[in-house]
Amino acid sequence: MDAEKIRNLTDAELRQQERELNDQLFRLKFQLKMGQTESLKKIRGLRKDVARVKTIMREKALAVSGNDNAGPAGEAGKARNK
């Protein structure tokens, strides 16, 4: 899954996507343990997709909280540099 496509999703869609990917990952791991599949590439890809979704969810959360604290934090950083 492309990072740009993930960035265009809403928060609810991101949570749903994360649930679906984790479910698929669970099923593939279960099949691997049962000896029904040997698709390590799919497992690795799913783990990376989950990480992408979580990263973008965190970026969005930081962007929202960063906008609230932008004023004082910027001023404090300038004061330290003097």
Residue, then its C-alpha position, 0 to 999 in steps of 0.5 A: m500500500d502506498a503511503e500517499k493513499i494512506r495519508n488521504l484516509t480519514d482517522a476512522e478509515l485508518r483505524q479500520q485499515e489497521r484492524e484489517l491488516n492485523d487480522q490478515l497478519f494473524r491469519l497468515k502467521f497462523q497458517l505459517k505455524m500450521g504448515q499451510t503456507e510459506s509466504l514470508k514475503k506476504i507477512r513482511g509486506l503486511r508488517k510494513d503496511v501496519a507500520r506505515v498506517k501506525t506511522i501516519m496515524r501518529e504523524k496526524a496526531l502530532a500535527v493536531s497537537g503540534n498546532d495547539n502548542a506551536g506558539p509557546a514552544g517556538e518562543a522557548g526555543k528561541a530564548r534558549n539560543k540567545 
